[in-house]
Amino acid sequence: GVEGIVQAYSSCLPHIRFYGPTNFSPIVNHVARFAAQAAQQQEAATQYFILLIITDGVISDMEETRQAVVQASRLPMSIIIVGVGNADF
């Protein structure tokens, strides 16, 4: 649930370093590969993936990200991107 997401985010935050560029297409494609594999299995109806991206930067690879999202739209997954901070999202 949401509480678990917040807890995971809070525990990871001290161990990461923010930097640019902010490229989303690699992570969208990575999760899409998992979703594509799940869709080919018999249990596909019971598996669904949610990719939550919390970002403090403007997307640097917008066209590649747009293409990755379009490709992933046929898969059992949702993508949620939340911008935090003062960037122009």
N, C-alpha and C positions, 0 to 999 in steps of 0.2 A: 504494500500500500504506500501511500504518500509518506507516512511516517518512516518507513524503511528507506525510501528514496532520500529523504532529508538526512537520515542517519548515515547512509552511505556517502552522501555528498560531504557531510561534516567531517567524517573520518578520513576522507581522501584529500580534502582541501589543504591540510598542512603539508602534504607530501608532494604536491604538484607545483610547477612553476608556469605561470602564464606567459605566453609569448606569441608572436605572430609569425607568419601569416595565419589567418583563421580559415583553414581549408576543411570543409565539411564533406566533400564528395568521398574521400577515402573511408570515413567511418560509415557513411550511408551505404556505400558499396559493400563494406565488410559485413554489416548486419544483414544486408540484402542476400548475401551468399548463404547465411544461416537460414534465413526465411525460405529461400529457394530450395535448399536441401530438405527442410521440413515439409514443404509443399509436395515434394515427390514421395514422401513416406506415407504409409497407410494411415498413420495417426495424424495426418495433416490437419484434420478438422479440429483437433484439440490443441494445436500449437499456434500461438500468435505472438509476435514480437513487437515491443514498443521501444523505440529509440528516443530517449530524452537527451537533448543537447542543451546544456546551460552555457551560454557564451557571454563574454564581455567584449567581444569584438565584432566588427562588421565582417560578413562572409567575403573572403578574398577570392574564392573560386566559384562565383555565383553561377556562371553558365554550366560548369561541370556538376555543381550541386543540383541545379535545376534538372539536368539530364538524369542524374542518379535518382532523384526523387520520382521522376516520370517512370523510369525503369522499375523502380521498387513499388510503384502504385499497383502493380498486378499481383503483388505478393502479400502473404498474410502478415502485414506489419503496418504500424503507424509511426510517423515521425513527428515529434514535438520539439520545436526549437524555441527556447526562452532566452531573450536578451536581458541582461542585467547591466546596469551602469548607464553611462551617458552617451554611448555610441549611437550612431545613426542606423538603427536596425531597419 
